[in-house]
Amino acid sequence: MTADQELARIYRSLCEAGIDALVMGGHAVRYYGVDRNTIDFDLVTAIATTRELRLRLPMIGMLGPLKEELVWRTHDFARYEIGKLPDGRPKWLEFWLRNHLLDDFAHLKARAEIGSYGSESVAFLSLTDLIRSKETERESDWTDITLLEEIFDARNRDRLASRRDGAPDYLSSLRSRRGMDLAVKGQLTADREVLVNALAACKHPVTCVFLYPFVSDQPLPTLATSLSSAVQSLLSTVIAASPRHFAVIEIARRDYKRAAMDRDRADKQAQLRSTPR
């Protein structure tokens, strides 16, 4: 049995046991098209407490004997060893009940993507939620984000290509350097009205820094994370689509990454301080 098939069986068994969950982590990254190895089975669940999860999981026969590992986020996260790999390493089944990077489960489920994986129908975090879930301290997660953002932009381009009014939506959500290069080459940045609407609608600082020099007489939009004063100053001096412009985009991307890593670190530290010793 492949890891994909095992994940699909686990997901089906959870559904049959009435445990509402969505796949995240490495298997979700693989589902969306990034070729990578993963040995863990990561999910976010609607289960409210780890105690309830502890009571319900042993009733799922296909999981076999479960060995719960002690974790420091005892109320938000649970990990179970469900077997061994051929090289002796443990196979982990992991559940997030709460995570500062994730919305509440009802909203996650409403945005979830259901697709074929391991020859079964499996529900995954949406691509946007998966990208958000990767905004951690770990450099490996940011490597995933780079690849997932390219996939996100390519999907949006394909989805909106047939719509006459699709260009503002596409531009307002651009995240990857490749997507931005293609937007310039495809002359999507030649229509001022489209750019004005896209800038007003965008929320991500990297998208804003891409769009703003094309319509620099417009006000900056309200963003999920504000631009640094240094980036704002540089924005007023660059020529749209110039090498300097794309250098400023990468500065904004670096700033966003650093701030996200700081937030993730602060959340961990706050959780550690509140954990009984």
HURA-V901560 format. One record per residue. RES is the residue in three letters. SS is DSSP state (2 for helix, 1 for strand, 0 for the rest). OMEGA is omega in radians with two decimals (NA if undefined). Layout:
RES|SS|OMEGA  RES|SS|OMEGA
This chain:
MET|0|3.10  THR|0|3.10  ALA|2|3.10  ASP|2|3.14  GLN|2|3.12  GLU|2|3.09  LEU|2|3.14  ALA|2|3.12  ARG|2|3.11  ILE|2|-3.12  TYR|2|3.13  ARG|2|3.14  SER|2|3.09  LEU|2|3.12  CYS|2|-3.13  GLU|2|3.12  ALA|0|3.11  GLY|0|3.10  ILE|0|-3.11  ASP|0|-3.07  ALA|1|3.04  LEU|1|-3.14  VAL|1|3.06  MET|1|3.06  GLY|2|-2.99  GLY|2|3.14  HIS|2|3.06  ALA|2|3.08  VAL|2|3.10  ARG|2|-3.13  TYR|2|-3.10  TYR|0|2.96  GLY|0|3.10  VAL|0|-3.10  ASP|0|3.13  ARG|0|3.10  ASN|0|3.05  THR|0|-3.13  ILE|0|-3.13  ASP|1|3.07  PHE|1|-3.01  ASP|1|-3.14  LEU|1|2.91  VAL|1|-3.01  THR|1|3.06  ALA|0|3.11  ILE|0|-2.99  ALA|0|-3.06  THR|0|3.08  THR|2|3.10  ARG|2|3.11  GLU|2|3.11  LEU|2|-3.14  ARG|2|-3.14  LEU|2|-2.99  ARG|2|-3.07  LEU|2|-3.13  PRO|0|3.13  MET|0|-3.14  ILE|0|-3.00  GLY|2|-3.03  MET|2|3.13  LEU|2|-3.12  GLY|0|3.13  PRO|0|3.14  LEU|0|3.06  LYS|1|-3.12  GLU|1|3.07  GLU|1|3.08  LEU|0|3.11  VAL|0|-3.10  TRP|0|3.07  ARG|0|-2.93  THR|0|-3.12  HIS|0|-3.00  ASP|0|-2.94  PHE|1|3.10  ALA|1|-3.12  ARG|1|-3.13  TYR|1|2.98  GLU|1|-3.07  ILE|1|3.13  GLY|1|-3.12  LYS|1|2.99  LEU|0|-3.14  PRO|0|-3.13  ASP|0|3.08  GLY|0|3.11  ARG|0|3.14  PRO|1|2.97  LYS|1|-3.05  TRP|1|2.95  LEU|1|-2.99  GLU|1|-3.11  PHE|1|2.91  TRP|1|3.02  LEU|0|3.09  ARG|0|-3.13  ASN|0|-3.07  HIS|0|3.12  LEU|0|-3.06  LEU|0|3.03  ASP|0|3.04  ASP|0|-2.96  PHE|2|-3.11  ALA|2|3.12  HIS|2|3.09  LEU|2|-3.12  LYS|2|3.14  ALA|2|-3.13  ARG|2|-3.01  ALA|0|3.06  GLU|1|3.11  ILE|1|-3.11  GLY|1|-3.13  SER|1|-3.13  TYR|1|-3.06  GLY|0|3.12  SER|0|3.08  GLU|1|3.10  SER|1|-3.05  VAL|1|3.12  ALA|1|-3.12  PHE|1|2.91  LEU|0|3.02  SER|0|-3.11  LEU|2|3.12  THR|2|3.12  ASP|2|3.11  LEU|2|3.09  ILE|2|3.13  ARG|2|-3.12  SER|2|-3.11  LYS|0|-3.08  GLU|0|-3.04  THR|0|3.05  GLU|0|-2.96  ARG|0|3.12  GLU|2|-3.13  SER|2|3.10  ASP|2|3.13  TRP|2|2.99  THR|2|3.06  ASP|2|-3.11  ILE|2|3.14  THR|2|-3.13  LEU|2|-3.13  LEU|2|3.10  GLU|2|3.06  GLU|2|3.11  ILE|2|3.11  PHE|2|-3.14  ASP|2|3.14  ALA|2|3.10  ARG|2|-3.14  ASN|2|3.12  ARG|2|3.14  ASP|2|-3.08  ARG|2|-3.02  LEU|2|-3.05  ALA|0|-3.07  SER|0|-3.12  ARG|0|3.12  ARG|0|-3.12  ASP|0|-3.04  GLY|2|-3.04  ALA|2|3.12  PRO|2|3.12  ASP|2|-3.14  TYR|2|-3.10  LEU|2|-3.07  SER|2|-3.13  SER|0|-3.12  LEU|0|-3.12  ARG|0|-2.99  SER|0|3.07  ARG|2|3.13  ARG|2|3.12  GLY|2|3.13  MET|2|3.08  ASP|2|-3.13  LEU|2|3.11  ALA|2|3.11  VAL|2|-3.12  LYS|2|3.12  GLY|0|3.09  GLN|0|3.04  LEU|2|3.14  THR|2|-3.11  ALA|2|-3.08  ASP|0|-3.05  ARG|2|-3.11  GLU|2|3.10  VAL|2|-3.12  LEU|2|3.13  VAL|2|3.14  ASN|2|-3.14  ALA|2|3.13  LEU|2|-3.13  ALA|2|-3.07  ALA|2|-3.01  CYS|0|-3.12  LYS|0|-3.06  HIS|0|-3.09  PRO|2|3.14  VAL|2|3.08  THR|2|-3.14  CYS|2|-3.12  VAL|2|3.04  PHE|2|-3.00  LEU|2|-2.91  TYR|2|-3.10  PRO|2|3.10  PHE|2|-3.11  VAL|2|-2.97  SER|0|3.05  ASP|0|-3.13  GLN|0|3.07  PRO|0|3.03  LEU|0|3.14  PRO|0|3.01  THR|0|-3.02  LEU|0|3.09  ALA|0|3.06  THR|0|-3.02  SER|0|3.08  LEU|0|3.08  SER|0|3.11  SER|2|3.13  ALA|2|3.12  VAL|2|3.12  GLN|2|3.12  SER|2|3.13  LEU|2|-3.12  LEU|2|-3.09  SER|0|-3.05  THR|0|-3.02  VAL|0|3.02  ILE|0|-3.09  ALA|0|3.09  ALA|0|3.08  SER|0|3.06  PRO|2|3.11  ARG|2|3.10  HIS|2|-3.11  PHE|2|3.04  ALA|2|3.11  VAL|2|3.07  ILE|2|-3.13  GLU|2|3.04  ILE|2|3.10  ALA|2|3.11  ARG|2|3.11  ARG|2|3.12  ASP|2|-3.13  TYR|2|3.13  LYS|2|-3.11  ARG|2|3.14  ALA|2|3.12  ALA|2|3.11  MET|2|3.10  ASP|2|3.12  ARG|2|3.14  ASP|2|3.11  ARG|2|3.14  ALA|2|3.10  ASP|2|3.12  LYS|2|-3.13  GLN|2|3.11  ALA|2|3.12  GLN|2|3.13  LEU|2|-3.14  ARG|2|-3.09  SER|2|-3.12  THR|0|3.10  PRO|0|3.12  ARG|0|NA
